[in-house]
Amino acid sequence: MLLIFSACEKDDEVVPVPPTSENSAESEPEISEEKDEVPPSLNLALETYQYGEFKKMPYRILVPRNYDSTKNYPLHVFLHGMGERGADNEKHLSIGSSYYQIDSIRAKYPSFVIFPQCPTTDFWSSDPMTIILKNMIDMLVRNYAIDKDRISIGGFSMGAYGTFAMVAQNPKFFESAVAISGDGDENKASQMAKTEWQIFAGKKDDVVSSIRTEIMATALKKAGASVSFTLYPEADHGNTWVKAFSEPEFFRRLFSRGNKVLSPSPSN
């Protein structure tokens, strides 16, 4: 596992920047009591990602367009790869964030979208980070109009490892999940079977073997999960996520229940 994570340092070299629309200490991340954490002060009319921090973990949050506190909205959390770790609360937005800002997506699927940033000394799949991520989600659900039955998670590379770990540790919690160029523990597939999956891999990926990703997809299918697996024959590690986000069905499947499109909250 450590060898794979070390190889993922190539992320910051090979991952392209998507189309634009517009340090922590060396010790383990501190896990404080939930009651000590407060939600960020948000401008509910702002169209861009706003700054937040939870248990010393920076994150960016996109508020649903035409937010109405009397309605409930989906929540999606996306986890970046190794090359975007840090504390600047900025560079992790280079992996996928602009796709959620596309006008048609915001109009059809009004949702909260969270892009947290992992410390340089840790990994998304570590126990401390999975605890922090779950606590962050719980805090947001308590404080904003979020439908707890419409929570999804996704990730690229190290973030896909974290996605598998988060779903395994929180069975039945996530409605849907996206794993791009990642791996997990196939022996825990039964714990992840209630979540709908989109899984992507590049055949020419020399950082995370597509074979490992396909093994996870197969294990989930055998466990009874709803799984869409896509293998890109010519894709390497750096461009698999771009192809995945560009799939016509990507967002429909992400914000779906039982393969049926969720009815978006009406606009004002």
C-alpha positions as CSV (number, residue, x, y, z in Angstrom):
1,M,0.0,0.0,0.0
2,L,2.8,2.4,0.9
3,L,4.5,1.8,-2.4
4,I,1.3,2.7,-4.3
5,F,0.8,5.9,-2.2
6,S,4.4,6.9,-2.9
7,A,3.9,6.4,-6.6
8,C,0.8,8.7,-6.4
9,E,3.2,11.6,-5.8
10,K,3.2,11.7,-9.6
11,D,-0.3,13.2,-9.5
12,D,1.0,16.8,-9.3
13,E,3.1,16.2,-12.4
14,V,0.7,14.4,-14.7
15,V,-2.8,15.6,-13.7
16,P,-4.0,18.3,-16.1
17,V,-6.1,21.3,-15.0
18,P,-9.8,21.0,-15.9
19,P,-11.7,23.5,-17.9
20,T,-12.2,26.6,-15.9
21,S,-15.4,28.4,-15.0
22,E,-14.6,30.6,-13.0
23,N,0.5,22.2,7.2
24,S,-0.5,20.6,9.3
25,A,1.7,19.2,12.1
26,E,3.4,15.9,11.7
27,S,1.3,14.4,14.4
28,E,-2.1,12.8,13.6
29,P,-4.9,15.3,12.9
30,E,-6.6,16.4,16.1
31,I,-10.0,15.0,16.6
32,S,-12.0,17.4,18.7
33,E,-15.5,17.0,20.1
34,E,-18.3,17.7,17.6
35,K,-19.8,20.4,19.9
36,D,-16.7,22.5,19.5
37,E,-17.1,22.7,15.8
38,V,-19.2,25.4,14.2
39,P,-20.4,25.7,10.6
40,P,-18.7,28.2,8.2
41,S,-20.3,31.6,7.7
42,L,-21.7,31.2,4.2
43,N,-22.9,33.7,1.6
44,L,-25.9,31.7,0.4
45,A,-26.0,33.7,-2.8
46,L,-22.4,33.2,-3.8
47,E,-21.8,31.3,-7.0
48,T,-18.2,30.2,-6.2
49,Y,-16.6,27.8,-3.7
50,Q,-16.3,29.4,-0.3
51,Y,-13.7,28.7,2.4
52,G,-14.2,26.5,5.4
53,E,-12.2,24.6,8.0
54,F,-13.1,21.6,10.2
55,K,-10.8,20.1,12.8
56,K,-7.9,22.0,11.2
57,M,-8.7,20.5,7.8
58,P,-9.4,23.1,5.1
59,Y,-12.2,22.6,2.7
60,R,-14.1,24.5,0.0
61,I,-17.9,24.4,-0.2
62,L,-20.3,25.2,-3.1
63,V,-23.8,26.2,-2.0
64,P,-26.8,25.1,-4.1
65,R,-28.0,27.8,-6.5
66,N,-31.2,29.5,-5.2
67,Y,-30.7,27.9,-1.8
68,D,-33.9,27.6,0.2
69,S,-33.6,26.5,3.8
70,T,-37.1,25.0,3.7
71,K,-36.0,22.5,1.1
72,N,-33.5,19.6,1.5
73,Y,-30.5,19.2,-0.9
74,P,-28.0,16.5,-1.7
75,L,-24.5,16.7,-0.4
76,H,-21.5,15.5,-2.4
77,V,-17.9,15.2,-1.1
78,F,-15.0,14.8,-3.5
79,L,-11.5,13.7,-2.4
80,H,-8.4,14.8,-4.3
81,G,-5.2,12.8,-5.0
82,M,-1.8,12.8,-3.4
83,G,-0.4,15.8,-5.4
84,E,-3.0,18.2,-4.1
85,R,-2.4,17.6,-0.3
86,G,-1.6,20.7,1.7
87,A,-3.1,23.5,3.7
88,D,-3.6,26.3,1.1
89,N,-7.2,25.4,0.5
90,E,-6.7,26.0,-3.2
91,K,-4.8,23.5,-5.3
92,H,-7.2,20.6,-4.6
93,L,-9.8,22.5,-6.6
94,S,-7.8,21.6,-9.8
95,I,-9.3,18.1,-9.7
96,G,-12.9,18.2,-10.9
97,S,-14.3,21.2,-9.1
98,S,-15.2,23.3,-12.2
99,Y,-17.5,20.5,-13.5
100,Y,-19.8,21.0,-10.6
101,Q,-20.0,24.7,-11.5
102,I,-21.3,24.2,-15.0
103,D,-24.6,26.0,-15.3
104,S,-26.6,23.1,-16.6
105,I,-25.4,20.9,-13.7
106,R,-26.1,23.5,-11.1
107,A,-29.6,24.1,-12.5
108,K,-30.5,20.4,-12.8
109,Y,-28.8,19.1,-9.6
110,P,-28.8,21.9,-7.0
111,S,-26.5,20.4,-4.3
112,F,-23.9,21.2,-1.6
113,V,-20.5,20.2,-3.0
114,I,-17.5,19.9,-0.6
115,F,-13.8,19.7,-1.6
116,P,-11.7,19.0,1.5
117,Q,-7.9,19.1,1.5
118,C,-5.9,16.4,3.1
119,P,-2.8,17.3,5.1
120,T,0.6,16.5,3.5
121,T,1.4,14.1,6.3
122,D,-1.7,11.9,5.9
123,F,-3.9,10.0,3.5
124,W,-7.7,10.0,3.0
125,S,-8.0,6.3,3.8
126,S,-6.3,6.6,7.2
127,D,-8.5,6.1,10.3
128,P,-8.0,9.7,11.6
129,M,-8.9,11.2,8.2
130,T,-12.0,9.0,7.7
131,I,-13.2,10.0,11.2
132,I,-12.7,13.7,10.5
133,L,-14.5,13.4,7.1
134,K,-17.5,11.7,8.7
135,N,-17.6,14.3,11.5
136,M,-17.5,17.1,9.0
137,I,-20.4,15.6,7.0
138,D,-22.4,15.2,10.2
139,M,-21.7,18.8,11.2
140,L,-22.9,20.1,7.8
141,V,-26.1,17.9,7.9
142,R,-26.9,19.3,11.4
143,N,-26.5,22.9,10.3
144,Y,-27.8,23.1,6.7
145,A,-30.8,21.9,4.7
146,I,-29.2,18.6,3.6
147,D,-31.1,15.4,2.9
148,K,-29.2,12.8,4.9
149,D,-30.5,10.1,2.5
150,R,-28.9,11.9,-0.5
151,I,-25.2,12.0,0.5
152,S,-22.6,10.9,-2.0
153,I,-18.8,10.7,-2.0
154,G,-16.2,10.4,-4.7
155,G,-12.5,10.6,-5.3
156,F,-9.5,10.3,-7.6
157,S,-6.4,8.3,-7.0
158,M,-5.7,8.6,-3.2
159,G,-9.2,10.1,-3.0
160,A,-10.6,6.9,-4.5
161,Y,-8.8,4.9,-1.8
162,G,-10.5,7.2,0.7
163,T,-13.8,6.7,-1.0
164,F,-13.7,3.0,-0.7
165,A,-12.6,3.3,2.9
166,M,-15.3,5.8,3.8
167,V,-18.1,3.7,2.3
168,A,-16.7,0.5,4.0
169,Q,-16.6,2.2,7.4
170,N,-20.1,3.7,7.0
171,P,-22.3,1.0,5.5
172,K,-25.6,2.3,4.0
173,F,-24.6,5.9,4.7
174,F,-23.7,7.0,1.2
175,E,-26.3,6.9,-1.5
176,S,-23.8,6.8,-4.3
177,A,-20.0,6.9,-4.8
178,V,-17.4,7.5,-7.5
179,A,-14.0,5.9,-7.5
180,I,-11.5,7.0,-10.3
181,S,-8.2,5.2,-10.5
182,G,-8.2,3.8,-7.0
183,D,-8.2,0.6,-5.0
184,G,-9.8,-0.7,-1.8
185,D,-10.3,-3.8,0.3
186,E,-12.4,-6.2,-1.8
187,N,-13.0,-8.3,1.4
188,K,-15.2,-5.5,2.6
189,A,-17.3,-5.4,-0.5
190,S,-20.4,-6.5,1.3
191,Q,-20.2,-3.5,3.6
192,M,-20.2,-1.2,0.5
193,A,-23.0,-3.0,-1.4
194,K,-25.9,-0.7,-0.5
195,T,-24.2,2.2,-2.3
196,E,-24.5,2.8,-6.0
197,W,-21.0,2.9,-7.7
198,Q,-19.4,4.5,-10.7
199,I,-15.9,3.2,-11.1
200,F,-13.3,4.3,-13.7
201,A,-9.8,3.2,-14.6
202,G,-7.2,3.8,-17.3
203,K,-5.7,0.8,-19.0
204,K,-2.3,2.7,-19.3
205,D,-2.3,3.8,-15.7
206,D,1.2,3.2,-14.3
207,V,0.4,4.6,-10.8
208,V,-2.7,2.6,-9.8
209,S,-3.1,-0.5,-11.9
210,S,-6.5,-0.8,-13.7
211,I,-6.5,-4.4,-12.7
212,R,-6.8,-3.4,-9.0
213,T,-9.7,-1.1,-9.8
214,E,-11.4,-3.7,-11.8
215,I,-11.0,-6.3,-9.0
216,M,-12.9,-3.8,-6.7
217,A,-15.7,-3.4,-9.2
218,T,-16.0,-7.1,-9.7
219,A,-16.1,-7.7,-5.9
220,L,-18.8,-5.1,-5.4
221,K,-20.9,-6.6,-8.2
222,K,-20.6,-10.0,-6.6
223,A,-21.7,-8.5,-3.3
224,G,-24.9,-7.3,-4.9
225,A,-24.0,-3.6,-5.4
226,S,-25.1,-1.6,-8.4
227,V,-21.9,-0.9,-10.3
228,S,-21.0,0.9,-13.5
229,F,-17.4,0.2,-14.4
230,T,-15.6,2.0,-17.3
231,L,-12.1,1.1,-18.5
232,Y,-10.5,3.6,-20.9
233,P,-8.1,1.7,-23.1
234,E,-5.8,4.7,-23.9
235,A,-6.0,6.6,-20.6
236,D,-3.1,7.0,-18.2
237,H,-3.4,8.0,-14.6
238,G,-3.4,11.7,-15.2
239,N,-6.3,11.9,-17.6
240,T,-8.7,9.3,-16.3
241,W,-10.5,11.7,-14.1
242,V,-11.1,14.1,-17.0
243,K,-12.7,11.4,-19.0
244,A,-14.8,10.3,-16.1
245,F,-16.2,13.7,-15.4
246,S,-17.0,14.2,-19.1
247,E,-19.2,11.1,-19.2
248,P,-22.8,12.1,-20.3
249,E,-24.3,10.0,-17.5
250,F,-21.8,11.0,-14.7
251,F,-23.9,13.5,-12.8
252,R,-27.2,11.7,-13.4
253,R,-25.9,8.5,-11.8
254,L,-24.2,10.5,-9.1
255,F,-27.4,12.2,-8.0
256,S,-29.6,9.2,-8.5
257,R,-31.5,6.7,-6.3
258,G,-32.2,3.3,-7.7
259,N,-31.0,4.5,-11.2
260,K,-33.8,7.1,-11.2
261,V,-33.0,10.7,-11.5
262,L,-33.7,12.5,-8.2
263,S,-36.1,15.4,-8.6
264,P,-34.0,18.6,-8.0
265,S,-35.3,21.1,-5.6
266,P,-37.5,23.6,-7.5
267,S,-35.8,27.0,-8.2
268,N,-37.3,30.1,-6.8
